[in-house]
Amino acid sequence: MSGDVEFDRIAPVYDETRPPPSEEEVRALAEILTGCRTILDAGVGTGRFAIPLRAHDFDVLGVDLSLGMMRRARAKGITRLVRADLTRLPFPGKVVDAAFMAHVLQLVPDPRPVLRELGRVARHRVVIVLPEWSERQTTEEGRELMRRYRELAAELGYSLPERGTRYRHTLNDLSAIAPPKEVRVVPGPSSLGLTPEERRGRWGTRMYGRGGLPPEVHATILLRLQAEHPTDLAVGTRSHTERFVAWDPIDLHDAI
Ligand SMILES: C[S@@+](CC[C@H](N)C(=O)[O-])C[C@H]1O[C@@H](n2cnc3c(N)ncnc32)[C@H](O)[C@@H]1O
């Protein structure tokens, strides 16, 4: 699967591309997971959610394809980590109280095999964080900005790898597969306190993980983009709303 290569590349700068979950998110998640103790964090990444979950006394087992991302999680103290594909989890059924997955669904072409696996391994709950932005198409301005970033990198002698495909699975799509028990809409972390330069910097890093570019080259490209597109194109491309979608595992198991 190519996703692990892309995230291995992004891993060193991933935490610069998005802030930790908001307090509201962590509180909502802890409430939804009430009564659960062992949590499988599917696509744990650098531990962005695993860290606050652990702080709430959940016992977290992280699964991911990318060793680079998991190394970051390990450095932060998440030690129970397994490298595996979410469509083929190497665990027996009902091995954890809950399976949780944040910001992963947009990377998989078909949600069903992943949902089925999460429903198989969880005893009480399956929870997915489905950001509102994941349903949106990239705007024309966004595409132009990406194209120009690549072009400027090429001018400076760097050929950027293609970004992997993103898939737009909507809440309606998921509900059609299996109606969730609960959907909570929660404010995510806000980037409103950032300057336009910082927002654009975060955008560039998110799109390309710097693609192996030296930081000063990345900074030069961002300055050029800033001069060419003085309006803050990175603003308004993302909402700050997250949806926590929860199922009883049996419903996923029976439906898929
Ligand atoms: C955008 S990151 C999200 C990480 C973390 N959940 C967060 O919210 O910050 C997506 C993660 O999913 C992992 N991933 C994508 N497809 C996967 C798959 N089929 N099996 C296991 N991990 C996968 C990637 O390696 C990456 O670490």
The ligand as an ORCA input file, in Angstrom:
! r2SCAN-3c Opt
* xyz 0 1
  C      -3.786     11.640      8.387
  S      -2.954     10.468      9.386
  C      -3.958     10.479     10.869
  C      -3.155     10.060     12.080
  C      -3.878     10.249     13.429
  N      -5.022      9.379     13.524
  C      -4.271     11.699     13.584
  O      -5.468     11.991     13.707
  O      -3.381     12.542     13.595
  C      -3.452      8.924      8.642
  C      -2.708      7.719      9.209
  O      -3.358      6.530      8.749
  C      -2.373      5.588      8.350
  N      -2.995      4.670      7.378
  C      -3.542      4.997      6.190
  N      -4.058      3.900      5.590
  C      -3.816      2.864      6.438
  C      -4.103      1.476      6.383
  N      -4.756      0.925      5.351
  N      -3.710      0.694      7.420
  C      -3.059      1.243      8.492
  N      -2.772      2.551      8.590
  C      -3.151      3.355      7.585
  C      -1.258      6.443      7.768
  O      -0.028      5.763      7.751
  C      -1.268      7.645      8.723
  O      -0.409      7.453      9.833
*
